[in-house]
Amino acid sequence: MNPTESAFSVELVYATRTEQRVLRIEVASGTSVGQVIENSGIFNIYPDLKRDLLSVGIFGQAVDYSHLVNPGERIEIYRPLQADPKEARRRRVKKTRNQRQANPPK
């Protein structure tokens, strides 16, 4: 980082099923989300992460890798969904209906 560039910190967050990792990273003005992720070392910590399959956001809002970060932002790396939420809901509804049919109210 050049001394004439203004620097600030951002957070990079990734969570597995068992842990959450928060990295505080100093970046220069004009740094993109993609650059933060690449320079963070997250791929060394979690070698199974697939660069080309990552979904990312800032404070819960999806953003593109080219998004320029601002001071204090929290960049979130999202894991792929394990199940389609709509399909999971359909299965729960079907299970509830089957239970009601098997045990009707008296």
URSULVEN-V287290 format. One line per field, one symbol per residue. phi: phi as a letter, one per 40 degrees, with the letter a starting at -180 (. if undefined). psi: psi as a letter, one per 30 degrees, with the letter a starting at -180 (. if undefined). burial: # if it has 16 or more other C-alpha atoms within 10 Angstrom, else .. A space follows every 50 residues. Layout:
phi->???
psi->???
burial->???
//
This chain:
phi->.cdcccbabbbbbabccbabbbbcbcbcdgccddcdccccgccccbcccb dcbcbbabfgbcbcccdccbdgcbcbccccccacdccccdcccccccccc ccbccc
psi->kkffkkllklkkkkkafflkkjkkkkllkgkleeeeeeffgefeeiffkj efgkklljhgkkllffkkllkfljkkkklkkflkeeeeeeeeeeeeeeee efilk.
burial->........######........#...###..######..#.#........ .....###....#.#...##...#####...................... ......
//
